[in-house]
Amino acid sequence: MTTVREPTTPYEALGGADTFRRIVDRFYDLMDSEPRFAELRAMHAADLAPMREALASFLGGWAGGPRDWFEANPGRCMFSVHGEFPIDATTAGQWADAMKQAISEADMPSADLAAQLSQRLTAMARAMGAN
């Protein structure tokens, strides 16, 4: 008899690396193509590939998955990584809106956890814009 193990972290419950990759890819696709995210896009390098890798790794580890980003960046957090950027309420709102849309389109197994993820990331983004 095979025992099915219940997910123990939000990372697992949301679908793991594949889900976080879908979220991040959609987020950067939106940022790259939607005029409403133009100010946010202007803050980033032309090549978004490194950012896609970093954000997927950060979010996965933050949600209880592999801690690769945190091990590669000891003592760092998203606030310290973004400290040199002129993040204001507008760009923080654009980030939150793009991430919220990306999460809503990611087809995750738990709508409740997806909503919680969106709420927490929105709060984080808006806090960066308040500084």
Buried (B, 14 or more C-beta within 10 A) or exposed (E): EEEEEEBEEBBBBBBBEEBBBBBBBBBBBBBEEBEEBEEBBEBBEEEBEEBBBBBBBBBBBBBBBEEBBBEEBEEEEBEEEBEEEEBEEEBBBBBBBBBBBBBBEBEBEBEEBBBEBBEEBBEBBBEBBEE
